[in-house]
Amino acid sequence: MKNIFLIVLIAMLNFITEDAVDIRPRPASPECICDTVKTLSLISDPGFHKLPVYYDTSFTIQQFYLLDSATKSMLWYRDIENPFPSGITGLWNDYYPNNYHASHQDFINRYYGEKNIELAFQFGPNMDLWAYHIFVVRKIDCCFLLTRSYFRHARFTYKAYSILDGSKMDSLYVILQKLPLTALDKTDEFAYEGFFADNRNHKVFRVNFAMQTIKDSSGNSVSRKEISDLYDFIDKKIHWTVTYPNE
């Protein structure tokens, strides 16, 4: 009887261990070494991620505003994936017909399962004229190109990029694993939230940032540690090269 109990206990422990491994973020391959110089050369090429028909100097502002909604949507996603401003980055404007408006659901539908996109996440809208922070991680050989955009009142006001190695990406995934999640089927269009398309681990998840607060020693509402760790990592642990607006 004692031996049977031990066998059952060992089997249960093995099941728990295997299950724990399954839910952990899968790390990047340790044999893969990121060549930042090569990657920078690739993304700096004038032909990287551009559509000449729309970025050519002969393409006029008037032609841009006459484009249909589907074409505008395609161009908007090309813009947030491009580390540098395109010929149309400064043309987005909320007051013209068919302009693209940021949408969490549309964002997730676009990036979940997208080839070569490791991770994509979008925070918003905030009180700064309904603005969104937008991040897309594209795997390039052993590197990860992370682009960052700020889309304010349906206009781009900021673009930046960073080239991460596998270790840096793994560190980000460790932080993401600790986030308190919100059910995807709930809706709150006025809340400041984060939506994530995690293609490394084949999942989509959502965080209601507005609800994840605690009181500090002074009685002020502040973000929970899991949320502030994510903000700090993005803002302080990643070296950003700002490309727009040009100053």
C-alpha positions in Angstrom: 0.0 0.0 0.0 2.8 2.4 0.9 4.5 1.7 -2.5 1.3 2.4 -4.4 0.9 5.7 -2.5 4.5 6.7 -3.5 3.9 5.8 -7.1 0.7 7.9 -7.3 2.5 10.8 -5.5 5.4 10.7 -8.0 2.9 10.6 -10.9 1.1 13.7 -9.6 4.3 15.6 -9.1 5.4 14.8 -12.7 2.0 16.0 -14.0 2.3 19.3 -12.0 5.9 19.8 -13.2 5.0 19.2 -16.9 2.0 21.5 -16.6 4.1 24.3 -15.1 6.6 24.0 -17.9 3.8 24.4 -20.4 2.6 27.7 -19.0 6.0 29.3 -18.8 7.1 31.6 -21.6 9.3 29.8 -24.0 12.8 31.4 -24.0 14.6 32.3 -27.2 17.2 29.9 -28.4 20.4 30.3 -26.4 22.5 29.3 -29.5 21.0 32.3 -31.5 23.3 35.4 -31.2 21.8 38.7 -32.2 23.9 40.7 -34.7 22.8 44.3 -34.0 25.1 45.8 -36.6 23.7 43.6 -39.4 20.1 44.2 -38.2 20.6 47.9 -38.0 22.0 47.9 -41.6 19.0 45.9 -42.7 16.3 48.2 -41.2 18.2 51.3 -42.3 17.9 50.3 -45.9 15.6 52.7 -47.8 13.7 49.8 -49.1 12.9 48.2 -45.7 9.2 47.9 -45.1 8.1 50.5 -47.7 5.5 50.6 -50.4 6.9 52.8 -53.2 3.4 53.5 -54.6 2.4 55.3 -51.5 5.7 56.6 -50.3 6.9 58.0 -53.6 7.2 61.8 -53.8 4.7 61.9 -56.6 2.0 60.5 -54.3 0.1 63.6 -53.2 -1.6 64.5 -49.9 -4.9 64.7 -51.8 -4.4 61.2 -53.1 -3.8 59.9 -49.6 -7.0 61.4 -48.1 -9.0 59.9 -51.0 -7.9 56.3 -50.2 -10.5 53.9 -49.0 -10.7 52.6 -45.4 -9.1 49.2 -46.1 -6.1 50.7 -47.8 -5.7 53.2 -44.9 -5.8 50.4 -42.4 -3.1 48.5 -44.3 -0.9 51.6 -44.4 -1.4 52.4 -40.7 -0.1 49.0 -39.7 2.8 49.4 -42.1 3.6 52.7 -40.3 3.6 51.2 -36.8 5.9 48.4 -38.0 8.3 50.8 -39.7 11.1 51.9 -37.3 11.4 55.2 -39.3 8.8 57.7 -40.4 7.4 56.9 -43.8 6.3 59.5 -46.4 2.8 59.4 -45.0 3.5 59.4 -41.2 2.7 63.0 -40.8 -0.5 62.8 -42.9 -2.7 60.9 -40.5 -5.5 63.3 -39.4 -8.7 62.6 -37.5 -10.6 65.2 -39.4 -10.4 63.5 -42.8 -12.7 60.7 -44.0 -11.5 57.1 -43.9 -8.8 57.9 -41.4 -7.7 54.9 -39.3 -8.7 54.9 -35.6 -6.8 52.7 -33.2 -8.8 49.7 -32.0 -7.7 47.0 -29.5 -9.8 44.3 -31.2 -8.6 45.2 -34.7 -5.0 45.2 -33.3 -5.3 41.7 -31.9 -7.0 40.4 -35.0 -4.2 41.8 -37.1 -1.3 40.4 -35.1 -2.3 37.2 -33.5 -0.7 34.4 -35.5 1.1 36.9 -37.8 4.3 35.4 -39.3 7.6 36.8 -37.9 5.8 38.9 -35.3 7.0 37.7 -31.9 4.8 40.0 -29.9 2.5 43.0 -30.3 0.9 45.0 -27.6 -1.1 48.2 -27.4 -1.9 50.4 -24.4 -4.8 52.9 -24.4 -6.8 55.0 -24.7 -5.5 57.5 -22.2 -6.8 61.0 -21.4 -4.2 62.7 -23.7 -6.8 63.2 -26.5 -7.5 59.4 -26.6 -3.9 58.4 -27.3 -2.4 54.9 -27.7 1.1 53.5 -27.0 1.7 50.9 -29.7 4.5 48.3 -29.7 5.3 45.6 -32.4 8.2 43.1 -32.0 9.4 41.6 -35.3 11.9 38.7 -35.2 14.8 39.3 -37.6 17.2 36.3 -37.6 18.4 36.2 -34.0 17.4 39.8 -33.1 14.1 41.4 -32.3 13.1 44.8 -33.8 10.8 46.6 -31.3 9.0 49.6 -32.7 7.1 52.1 -30.6 4.5 54.6 -31.7 2.4 57.2 -29.9 -0.9 57.7 -31.8 -2.7 60.8 -30.4 -6.0 62.1 -31.7 -5.5 59.8 -34.7 -2.1 61.4 -35.4 1.4 60.0 -35.0 3.3 62.2 -32.6 6.2 59.9 -31.7 8.0 56.9 -33.3 11.1 55.0 -31.9 12.7 51.7 -32.2 15.1 49.3 -30.4 16.9 46.2 -31.3 16.7 43.5 -28.6 18.6 40.3 -28.2 17.0 37.0 -27.0 18.0 37.6 -23.4 16.2 41.0 -23.3 13.1 39.5 -24.9 13.1 36.7 -22.3 13.3 39.3 -19.5 10.2 41.0 -21.0 8.3 37.8 -21.1 9.1 37.1 -17.4 7.4 40.4 -16.6 4.4 39.7 -18.8 3.9 36.4 -17.1 3.2 38.1 -13.8 0.6 40.5 -15.1 -2.9 40.3 -13.6 -5.2 39.4 -16.5 -8.7 40.5 -17.4 -11.2 38.3 -19.2 -11.1 39.0 -22.9 -14.9 38.8 -23.2 -15.4 41.8 -20.9 -15.7 45.3 -22.5 -14.9 48.7 -21.1 -14.1 51.1 -24.0 -13.3 54.0 -21.7 -10.7 52.1 -19.5 -7.0 52.4 -20.0 -6.0 48.8 -21.0 -3.3 46.7 -22.5 -4.0 44.1 -25.2 -1.3 41.6 -26.1 -0.8 39.2 -29.0 1.8 36.8 -27.8 2.8 34.6 -30.8 5.7 32.9 -29.0 3.3 31.3 -26.6 0.3 31.2 -28.9 -2.0 33.3 -26.7 -3.9 36.6 -26.5 -4.4 38.4 -23.2 -5.7 41.6 -21.7 -4.8 43.7 -18.7 -7.1 46.5 -17.3 -4.4 48.9 -16.2 -7.0 51.3 -14.8 -8.2 48.7 -12.3 -4.8 47.5 -11.2 -4.0 50.2 -8.6 -3.2 50.4 -4.9 -2.9 53.2 -2.3 0.6 54.4 -1.5 1.7 55.7 2.0 0.2 59.1 1.1 -3.1 57.7 0.1 -2.6 58.3 -3.6 -3.6 55.7 -6.2 -0.5 54.1 -7.9 -0.1 51.1 -10.2 0.4 47.7 -8.7 4.0 46.5 -8.8 3.4 44.0 -11.6 2.2 46.9 -13.8 4.8 49.4 -12.7 7.5 46.8 -13.4 6.2 46.6 -17.0 6.2 50.4 -17.4 9.7 50.7 -15.9 11.1 48.0 -18.2 9.7 49.6 -21.3 10.7 53.2 -20.4 14.0 52.6 -18.5 15.4 49.2 -19.4 15.1 49.6 -23.2 17.3 52.0 -25.2 15.1 53.8 -27.6 16.2 55.5 -30.8 13.6 58.2 -31.5 12.9 58.8 -35.2 9.8 60.9 -35.2 9.0 63.8 -34.8 12.2 65.2 -36.3 13.5 68.0 -34.1 
